[in-house]
Amino acid sequence: MDCGHVSLEESDKLKSPLLPVVHNEEPREQQTVGQHLQTIFTPTNCYIALGPLLCAVVCLCVRLGGDDKTTARNMLGVLVWIFAWWLTEAVPMPITSMSPLFLFPLFGITSSDDVASSYMDDVIALVLGSFILALAVEHYNIHRRLALNITLVFCVEPLNAPLLLLGICATTAFVSMWMHNVAAVVMMMPVATGILQRLPSSSSSTEMVPPAVGKFCRAMVLGVIYSAAVGGMSTLTGTGVNLILVGMWKSYFPEADPISFSQWFFFGFPLALCIFVTLWGILCVMYCPNGSGKALSPYLHKSHLKRELEMLGPMSFAEKMVLSVFGGLVVLWMTRNITEDIPGWGCIFDGRAGDGTVSVMMATLLFIIPNNIKKGEKLMDWDKCKKLPWNIVLLLGAGFAIADGVRTSGLAEVLSKGLVFLETAPYWAIAPTVCLIAATITEFTSNNATTTLLVPLLIEIAKTMRIHPLLLMVPGAIGAQFAFLLPTGTPSNIVGFTTGHIEIKDMIKTGLALKIAGTAFLSVLMPTLGAYIFASKAGV
């Protein structure tokens, strides 16, 4: 073998440079000082500097008391910094959500180990497990099969527009009970728009389009985005706000019994049901006038839905297994703690097992059970989990870290001194006010950020009023989910708005009525049903 011989072509390759040579044929134009300044002082960079600048102003100028309140003052400065970045989104929200990991130790608020522990506890485990299950449902197209089957039930002959609308809205609300609102809207919106694509459009059709068709399109899109928000209120896994509330309850009152999945469901589901029925009624009155079914019947027929369902084919083994795991998880969630007389399976483990325990356990089964599609393949693998919404997980962790910081730094105690005047205020006036304040703030910032800001303050107000903290915490958290007026209120609203079927005036008209109705229902159910369910919490 001739190892020393190198061909001419190979010799040329060896002589070629490792990095490409860039020949500047034309000299670059020198930037002026003004252009350099324009590059530096962009709106985004100004918003980035706003956070630390506001923090510095608070730390240098604000006095909360004596020298022993330095930590509380630092916590207030850090809080202003984080919320400035959250509101302006100058720094990506997931990165801002990780900022307590370095800000808290540097400002002497808490140790790095303590703040890091907030980013992984039983509530975070509950989220991770439920998200993996949601990805499995999405991967095997189970949500579409479910939606088509339920819609078929409500698509009667002759066509009844309000009943068909009820079918789509009810399906969306049900799906949203078990996965995040945004995921539910992203799953269900194609189902809704697929039905609407069969209807004539005023922009693409030469024939005269009945007004009832346009109104029904608006009702369908509004129904999907609002039903997802309402359905998410029913369960702990439906939205991050509920999880933040549960995590803060556990942080502020570690000696009290935690809020279980079943306890929240017994309160959240009746409330969501009342709001859902009201939503359906509002949509029917505003967008489904008499004769809507007659106008829509030439374009919508049960055979269309049956054809789509047949295209999915029979239910596979993998789909059945995913549904079985999902159903088993729901049963375990509902039976961990039932009543004081019937403790549930959680008593077997002396309270050491939580909802997150079974959530991760059942999600693990998806990586063990074969899918019977390809030899050696399981129902899920890690590649399918790359779509896990880590931004939501980090946001929840930041919320829990902030709650711990506000409590341990003494900032909550300082803020509570300014709330003494609320001690004599009647609860029936405070609860709706809290809900409306949260519902207003949440239109301009995220639901999770609103909850993170308000709930610690509501805990101190409850202590001042000498009432059960959950009687104010729950209205604040539920009110933070009433982002019904603006497209930017939640990502779900944006998904609906980008379909082109609705305008801002449609959201304001429908959302305002729904927000008022939701506040009224919450004001009635919280001191009655809520007091009965949550008042049994010990150790408060």
C-alpha positions as CSV (number, residue, x, y, z in Angstrom):
1,M,0.0,0.0,0.0
2,D,1.5,3.3,-1.1
3,C,0.8,5.6,1.9
4,G,3.1,8.4,0.8
5,H,1.5,9.2,-2.6
6,V,-1.0,12.0,-2.8
7,S,-2.8,12.9,-5.9
8,L,-2.8,16.4,-7.4
9,E,-6.5,16.9,-6.6
10,E,-6.0,15.9,-3.0
11,S,-2.9,18.2,-2.8
12,D,-5.1,21.1,-3.9
13,K,-7.6,20.2,-1.2
14,L,-4.9,20.2,1.5
15,K,-3.7,23.6,0.4
16,S,-7.2,25.1,0.6
17,P,-7.8,27.2,3.7
18,L,-9.8,25.7,6.6
19,L,-12.0,28.8,6.8
20,P,-13.4,30.6,3.7
21,V,-11.6,33.7,2.7
22,V,-13.9,36.7,2.3
23,H,-12.7,39.3,-0.2
24,N,-14.1,42.7,0.4
25,E,-14.3,44.2,-3.0
26,E,-15.9,47.4,-1.7
27,P,-14.9,49.1,1.5
28,R,-17.5,49.1,4.3
29,E,-19.3,52.4,4.9
30,Q,-18.3,53.8,8.3
31,Q,-21.2,54.2,10.8
32,T,-21.6,57.6,12.3
33,V,-21.9,58.2,16.0
34,G,-25.6,58.8,15.6
35,Q,-26.0,55.5,13.9
36,H,-24.1,53.7,16.7
37,L,-26.3,55.4,19.3
38,Q,-29.5,54.3,17.3
39,T,-28.2,50.7,17.4
40,I,-27.6,50.8,21.1
41,F,-30.6,52.8,22.3
42,T,-33.3,50.6,20.7
43,P,-36.7,50.2,22.5
44,T,-35.8,46.6,23.4
45,N,-32.5,47.6,25.0
46,C,-34.2,50.5,26.9
47,Y,-36.7,48.0,28.3
48,I,-33.9,45.7,29.3
49,A,-32.2,48.5,31.2
50,L,-35.5,49.5,32.8
51,G,-35.6,46.4,35.1
52,P,-32.3,46.9,36.9
53,L,-32.8,50.7,36.8
54,L,-36.1,50.5,38.7
55,C,-34.6,48.0,41.1
56,A,-31.8,50.4,41.8
57,V,-34.2,53.2,42.4
58,V,-36.2,51.1,44.9
59,C,-33.1,49.8,46.7
60,L,-31.6,53.3,47.0
61,C,-34.7,55.5,47.6
62,V,-37.4,53.4,49.2
63,R,-37.5,53.0,53.0
64,L,-39.8,50.4,54.4
65,G,-38.8,50.8,58.1
66,G,-35.7,50.2,60.1
67,D,-32.5,48.5,59.1
68,D,-34.0,45.1,59.7
69,K,-36.2,45.7,56.6
70,T,-33.3,45.7,54.2
71,T,-34.2,42.3,52.9
72,A,-37.8,43.3,52.3
73,R,-36.7,46.4,50.4
74,N,-34.3,44.3,48.3
75,M,-37.2,41.9,47.6
76,L,-39.4,44.7,46.4
77,G,-36.6,45.9,44.1
78,V,-36.1,42.5,42.6
79,L,-39.9,42.1,42.2
80,V,-40.1,45.4,40.3
81,W,-37.2,44.2,38.1
82,I,-38.8,40.9,37.3
83,F,-42.2,42.3,36.5
84,A,-40.7,45.1,34.3
85,W,-39.2,42.4,32.2
86,W,-42.3,40.3,32.2
87,L,-44.6,43.2,31.2
88,T,-42.3,44.5,28.4
89,E,-41.0,41.0,27.3
90,A,-37.7,42.7,26.6
91,V,-36.1,39.4,27.7
92,P,-37.8,36.2,26.8
93,M,-40.3,35.2,29.5
94,P,-38.7,31.8,30.2
95,I,-35.3,33.5,30.8
96,T,-37.0,36.1,33.0
97,S,-38.6,33.3,34.9
98,M,-35.1,31.9,35.7
99,S,-33.9,35.3,37.0
100,P,-34.8,34.6,40.7
101,L,-32.1,31.9,40.6
102,F,-29.4,34.5,40.5
103,L,-31.2,37.7,41.8
104,F,-32.4,36.2,45.1
105,P,-28.9,35.0,46.3
106,L,-27.1,38.1,45.0
107,F,-29.6,40.4,46.9
108,G,-29.4,38.4,50.1
109,I,-33.1,37.3,49.9
110,T,-32.5,33.5,50.1
111,S,-29.9,30.9,49.3
112,S,-29.4,29.4,45.9
113,D,-30.5,25.9,47.1
114,D,-33.7,27.3,48.6
115,V,-34.7,29.2,45.5
116,A,-33.8,26.3,43.2
117,S,-36.1,24.0,45.2
118,S,-39.1,26.1,44.1
119,Y,-38.6,25.0,40.5
120,M,-39.2,21.4,41.2
121,D,-41.9,20.2,43.7
122,D,-45.1,18.1,43.6
123,V,-47.0,20.8,41.6
124,I,-44.3,21.0,38.9
125,A,-44.3,17.2,38.8
126,L,-48.1,17.3,38.3
127,V,-47.6,19.7,35.3
128,L,-44.8,17.6,33.7
129,G,-46.8,14.4,33.9
130,S,-50.0,15.9,32.6
131,F,-48.1,17.6,29.7
132,I,-46.5,14.3,28.6
133,L,-50.0,12.7,28.6
134,A,-51.3,15.6,26.6
135,L,-48.5,15.1,24.0
136,A,-49.4,11.4,23.7
137,V,-53.1,12.4,23.1
138,E,-52.0,14.8,20.5
139,H,-49.5,12.4,18.8
140,Y,-52.1,9.7,18.3
141,N,-54.8,12.2,17.2
142,I,-57.1,11.1,20.0
143,H,-58.4,14.7,20.5
144,R,-59.6,14.9,16.9
145,R,-61.4,11.6,17.1
146,L,-63.0,12.7,20.4
147,A,-64.1,16.0,18.9
148,L,-65.6,14.5,15.8
149,N,-67.5,11.9,17.8
150,I,-69.0,14.5,20.2
151,T,-69.8,16.9,17.3
152,L,-71.6,14.1,15.5
153,V,-73.9,13.7,18.6
154,F,-74.9,17.3,18.4
155,C,-75.1,17.6,14.6
156,V,-78.8,16.6,14.3
157,E,-81.1,16.8,11.3
158,P,-82.6,19.3,10.7
159,L,-79.5,21.3,11.7
160,N,-79.7,23.1,15.0
161,A,-77.1,25.8,15.1
162,P,-77.2,26.4,18.9
163,L,-76.9,22.6,19.5
164,L,-73.9,22.3,17.2
165,L,-72.3,25.2,18.9
166,L,-72.9,23.6,22.2
167,G,-71.1,20.4,21.0
168,I,-68.0,22.2,19.9
169,C,-67.9,24.4,23.1
170,A,-68.5,21.4,25.4
171,T,-65.8,19.4,23.7
172,T,-63.3,22.2,24.0
173,A,-64.1,22.8,27.7
174,F,-63.7,19.0,28.4
175,V,-60.4,18.8,26.6
176,S,-59.2,22.0,28.4
177,M,-60.0,20.4,31.8
178,W,-57.1,17.9,31.4
179,M,-54.5,20.0,29.5
180,H,-53.3,23.6,29.3
181,N,-55.8,26.1,27.8
182,V,-53.5,27.0,24.9
183,A,-52.9,23.4,24.0
184,A,-56.7,22.8,24.0
185,V,-57.3,25.8,21.7
186,V,-54.6,24.8,19.4
187,M,-56.1,21.3,19.2
188,M,-59.7,22.3,18.8
189,M,-59.4,25.4,16.6
190,P,-58.6,23.3,13.5
191,V,-61.7,21.2,14.2
192,A,-63.8,24.3,14.4
193,T,-62.3,26.0,11.4
194,G,-62.6,22.7,9.5
195,I,-66.4,22.9,9.9
196,L,-66.4,26.6,9.1
197,Q,-64.5,26.0,5.8
198,R,-67.6,24.3,4.4
199,L,-69.5,27.6,4.8
200,P,-69.3,30.3,2.1
201,S,-67.1,33.3,2.7
202,S,-68.2,36.8,1.8
203,S,-64.7,37.5,0.4
204,S,-64.3,34.3,-1.7
205,S,-67.9,33.5,-2.7
206,T,-69.8,35.2,-5.5
207,E,-73.2,34.2,-4.1
208,M,-75.0,36.2,-1.5
209,V,-73.9,35.0,1.9
210,P,-76.6,34.9,4.6
211,P,-75.8,37.1,7.7
212,A,-76.4,34.0,9.9
213,V,-73.3,32.3,8.4
214,G,-70.9,35.1,9.4
215,K,-72.5,35.3,12.9
216,F,-72.1,31.5,13.3
217,C,-68.5,31.7,12.3
218,R,-67.8,34.3,15.0
219,A,-69.8,32.3,17.6
220,M,-67.7,29.2,16.8
221,V,-64.3,30.9,17.2
222,L,-65.4,32.8,20.3
223,G,-66.9,29.6,21.8
224,V,-63.6,27.7,21.4
225,I,-61.3,30.3,23.0
226,Y,-63.7,31.1,25.9
227,S,-64.7,27.5,26.5
228,A,-61.0,26.6,26.9
229,A,-60.6,29.3,29.5
230,V,-63.8,28.2,31.4
231,G,-63.0,24.5,31.2
232,G,-59.5,25.1,32.6
233,M,-61.0,26.6,35.8
234,S,-62.4,23.1,36.6
235,T,-59.2,21.3,37.4
236,L,-55.8,21.9,38.8
237,T,-54.1,20.9,35.5
238,G,-56.4,23.0,33.3
239,T,-54.3,26.2,33.7
240,G,-51.1,27.4,35.4
241,V,-53.0,29.9,37.5
242,N,-54.6,27.1,39.6
243,L,-51.3,25.5,40.0
244,I,-49.7,28.7,41.2
245,L,-52.5,29.1,43.7
246,V,-52.0,25.6,45.1
247,G,-48.2,26.1,45.2
248,M,-48.5,29.4,47.1
249,W,-51.0,27.8,49.6
250,K,-48.5,25.1,50.2
251,S,-45.6,27.6,50.6
252,Y,-47.4,30.1,52.9
253,F,-49.2,27.4,55.0
254,P,-47.0,24.3,55.0
255,E,-48.7,23.0,58.2
256,A,-52.2,23.0,56.5
257,D,-53.6,20.3,54.4
258,P,-52.7,20.8,50.7
259,I,-55.4,21.5,48.1
260,S,-56.0,18.2,46.4
261,F,-57.2,17.6,42.8
262,S,-60.6,16.4,43.9
263,Q,-61.2,19.3,46.3
264,W,-60.5,21.8,43.7
265,F,-62.7,19.9,41.2
266,F,-65.7,19.9,43.6
267,F,-65.5,23.7,43.7
268,G,-64.1,24.5,40.2
269,F,-66.4,22.3,38.2
270,P,-69.8,23.8,39.4
271,L,-68.4,27.3,38.9
272,A,-67.1,26.5,35.4
273,L,-70.4,24.8,34.6
274,C,-72.4,28.0,35.5
275,I,-70.1,30.2,33.5
276,F,-70.1,27.8,30.6
277,V,-73.9,27.7,30.4
278,T,-73.9,31.5,30.5
279,L,-71.3,31.6,27.7
280,W,-73.4,29.4,25.5
281,G,-76.5,31.5,26.2
282,I,-74.6,34.7,25.4
283,L,-73.3,33.3,22.1
284,C,-76.8,32.0,21.1
285,V,-78.4,35.3,21.8
286,M,-75.8,37.4,20.0
287,Y,-74.8,35.2,17.1
288,C,-77.4,32.5,16.6
289,P,-80.7,34.2,15.7
290,N,-83.8,32.3,14.6
291,G,-83.4,30.6,11.3
292,S,-79.6,30.0,11.7
293,G,-80.0,26.3,11.3
294,K,-82.0,26.7,8.0
295,A,-79.3,29.0,6.6
296,L,-76.4,26.6,7.6
297,S,-78.0,23.3,6.6
298,P,-77.1,23.4,2.9
299,Y,-73.4,23.6,3.9
300,L,-73.2,21.4,7.0
301,H,-74.3,17.8,7.0
302,K,-73.7,14.9,9.2
303,S,-72.2,12.9,6.4
304,H,-69.2,15.3,6.2
305,L,-68.3,14.6,9.8
306,K,-68.8,10.9,9.3
307,R,-66.5,10.9,6.3
308,E,-63.7,12.6,8.4
309,L,-64.2,10.1,11.2
310,E,-63.9,7.2,8.7
311,M,-60.7,8.7,7.4
312,L,-59.2,8.2,10.9
313,G,-59.9,4.5,10.7
314,P,-60.7,2.2,13.6
315,M,-59.2,2.9,17.0
316,S,-55.7,1.5,17.3
317,F,-54.2,-0.4,20.2
318,A,-51.9,2.6,20.9
319,E,-54.9,4.9,21.2
320,K,-56.7,2.6,23.5
321,M,-53.7,2.3,25.8
322,V,-53.2,6.1,25.9
323,L,-56.9,6.5,26.8
324,S,-56.6,3.8,29.5
325,V,-53.5,5.4,31.1
326,F,-55.3,8.8,30.9
327,G,-58.4,7.4,32.5
328,G,-56.5,5.7,35.2
329,L,-54.7,9.0,36.0
330,V,-58.0,10.8,36.4
331,V,-59.4,8.1,38.7
332,L,-56.2,8.3,40.9
333,W,-56.4,12.1,41.0
334,M,-60.1,12.0,42.1
335,T,-59.7,9.3,44.7
336,R,-56.5,10.3,46.5
337,N,-58.4,12.4,49.0
338,I,-62.2,12.1,48.9
339,T,-63.8,13.2,52.2
340,E,-62.8,13.2,55.8
341,D,-64.9,10.0,56.4
342,I,-63.6,8.4,53.2
343,P,-59.9,9.3,53.1
344,G,-59.0,7.7,49.7
345,W,-55.9,5.8,48.7
346,G,-53.5,8.6,49.8
347,C,-53.9,7.4,53.5
348,I,-52.1,4.2,52.6
349,F,-48.9,6.2,52.1
350,D,-49.4,8.5,55.1
351,G,-49.9,11.5,52.9
352,R,-46.4,11.1,51.3
353,A,-47.8,10.6,47.8
354,G,-49.3,13.6,46.0
355,D,-51.0,14.3,42.7
356,G,-47.6,14.9,41.1
357,T,-46.6,11.4,42.2
358,V,-49.3,9.6,40.2
359,S,-49.0,12.1,37.3
360,V,-45.3,11.1,36.7
361,M,-46.0,7.5,37.5
362,M,-48.7,7.2,34.8
363,A,-46.7,9.2,32.3
364,T,-43.8,6.8,32.9
365,L,-46.1,3.9,31.7
366,L,-46.3,5.5,28.3
367,F,-42.5,4.8,27.9
368,I,-43.0,1.2,28.9
369,I,-46.1,0.0,27.1
370,P,-45.5,-1.0,23.4
371,N,-47.5,0.7,20.8
372,N,-48.0,-2.4,18.6
373,I,-47.1,-0.3,15.5
374,K,-43.4,-1.1,15.2
375,K,-41.4,-3.8,17.0
376,G,-39.6,-2.3,20.0
377,E,-41.5,1.0,19.9
378,K,-43.3,2.3,23.0
379,L,-46.3,4.6,23.2
380,M,-44.0,7.5,23.8
381,D,-40.3,8.2,23.5
382,W,-38.2,11.2,24.5
383,D,-38.1,12.6,20.9
384,K,-41.9,13.1,21.1
385,C,-41.4,15.0,24.4
386,K,-39.3,17.8,22.8
387,K,-42.5,19.9,22.5
388,L,-42.9,20.0,26.3
389,P,-43.7,23.6,27.2
390,W,-40.7,24.3,29.5
391,N,-41.6,28.0,29.4
392,I,-44.7,27.3,31.5
393,V,-42.8,25.0,33.9
394,L,-40.2,27.8,34.4
395,L,-42.9,30.4,34.8
396,L,-44.6,28.3,37.5
397,G,-41.3,27.8,39.3
398,A,-40.7,31.6,39.2
399,G,-44.1,32.2,40.7
400,F,-43.4,29.8,43.6
401,A,-39.9,31.3,44.2
402,I,-41.4,34.9,44.3
403,A,-44.1,33.7,46.8
404,D,-41.4,32.3,49.0
405,G,-39.3,35.4,48.7
406,V,-42.1,37.8,49.5
407,R,-42.9,35.7,52.6
408,T,-39.4,35.0,54.0
409,S,-38.0,38.5,53.3
410,G,-40.8,40.1,55.4
411,L,-42.2,42.1,52.4
412,A,-45.6,40.6,52.9
413,E,-45.6,41.7,56.5
414,V,-44.7,45.3,55.5
415,L,-47.3,45.5,52.8
416,S,-50.0,44.2,55.2
417,K,-49.6,47.2,57.5
418,G,-51.1,49.4,54.8
419,L,-54.2,47.2,54.7
420,V,-55.5,47.7,58.2
421,F,-58.4,49.7,56.9
422,L,-59.8,46.6,55.2
423,E,-60.4,44.9,58.6
424,T,-63.9,46.3,58.9
425,A,-64.8,45.9,55.2
426,P,-67.5,43.2,54.6
427,Y,-66.5,40.1,52.8
428,W,-69.4,40.4,50.3
429,A,-67.9,43.6,49.0
430,I,-64.2,42.6,49.1
431,A,-64.5,39.3,47.1
432,P,-66.1,40.8,43.9
433,T,-63.7,43.8,44.1
434,V,-60.7,41.4,44.3
435,C,-62.0,39.4,41.3
436,L,-62.6,42.6,39.2
437,I,-59.2,44.0,40.1
438,A,-57.5,40.7,39.0
439,A,-59.8,40.5,35.9
440,T,-58.7,44.0,34.9
441,I,-55.0,43.6,35.4
442,T,-55.0,40.3,33.5
443,E,-56.1,42.0,30.3
444,F,-52.7,43.7,30.1
445,T,-50.3,41.1,31.5
446,S,-50.3,37.3,31.7
447,N,-52.7,35.3,33.9
448,N,-49.8,33.7,35.7
449,A,-48.0,37.0,36.4
450,T,-51.2,38.6,37.7
451,T,-51.7,35.7,40.1
452,T,-48.1,35.8,41.2
453,L,-48.4,39.5,42.0
454,L,-51.8,39.5,43.7
455,V,-52.1,36.3,45.7
456,P,-49.4,37.1,48.3
457,L,-51.1,40.5,48.9
458,L,-54.5,38.8,49.2
459,I,-53.1,36.5,51.9
460,E,-52.1,39.4,54.0
461,I,-55.5,41.1,53.4
462,A,-57.2,37.9,54.6
463,K,-55.0,37.9,57.8
464,T,-56.0,41.5,58.4
465,M,-59.7,40.8,58.0
466,R,-59.3,37.6,60.0
467,I,-61.0,35.4,57.4
468,H,-59.9,32.2,55.8
469,P,-57.1,33.1,53.2
470,L,-58.6,30.9,50.5
471,L,-61.8,33.1,50.5
472,L,-59.7,35.8,48.9
473,M,-57.0,33.8,47.2
474,V,-59.5,31.9,45.1
475,P,-61.4,34.9,43.8
476,G,-58.1,36.6,42.9
477,A,-56.8,33.5,41.0
478,I,-60.1,32.9,39.2
479,G,-60.4,36.6,38.3
480,A,-57.0,36.4,36.8
481,Q,-58.4,33.9,34.3
482,F,-61.1,36.3,33.0
483,A,-58.9,37.7,30.2
484,F,-61.8,37.9,27.8
485,L,-61.7,41.4,26.3
486,L,-58.5,41.8,24.2
487,P,-56.7,39.5,21.8
488,T,-53.4,40.0,23.7
489,G,-55.0,38.9,27.0
490,T,-53.9,35.3,26.5
491,P,-52.2,33.2,23.8
492,S,-55.6,31.4,23.3
493,N,-57.2,34.7,22.3
494,I,-54.5,35.3,19.8
495,V,-55.1,31.9,18.2
496,G,-58.7,32.7,17.8
497,F,-58.1,36.3,16.5
498,T,-55.7,35.1,13.8
499,T,-58.4,33.0,12.2
500,G,-59.8,36.2,10.8
501,H,-63.4,35.3,11.8
502,I,-63.6,37.7,14.8
503,E,-62.8,41.3,15.5
504,I,-61.9,43.1,18.7
505,K,-65.4,44.5,19.1
506,D,-66.7,40.9,19.1
507,M,-64.4,40.0,21.9
508,I,-65.3,43.1,23.9
509,K,-69.0,42.7,23.4
510,T,-69.0,39.0,24.4
511,G,-66.1,39.1,26.9
512,L,-67.5,41.9,29.0
513,A,-70.8,40.1,29.5
514,L,-69.0,36.9,30.3
515,K,-66.7,38.7,32.8
516,I,-69.6,40.3,34.6
517,A,-71.4,36.9,34.8
518,G,-68.3,35.1,36.0
519,T,-67.7,37.7,38.8
520,A,-71.3,37.3,39.9
521,F,-71.2,33.5,40.0
522,L,-67.9,33.6,41.9
523,S,-69.3,36.1,44.4
524,V,-72.1,33.8,45.2
525,L,-70.3,30.4,45.1
526,M,-67.2,31.4,47.1
527,P,-68.8,32.2,50.4
528,T,-71.2,29.3,50.1
529,L,-69.8,26.2,48.3
530,G,-66.2,27.4,48.6
531,A,-66.5,28.0,52.4
532,Y,-67.9,24.5,52.8
533,I,-65.1,22.8,50.7
534,F,-62.1,24.8,51.8
535,A,-63.0,25.7,55.4
536,S,-62.0,22.2,56.5
537,K,-58.3,23.1,55.8
538,A,-56.5,22.7,59.1
539,G,-53.6,24.6,60.4
540,V,-54.5,28.1,59.1
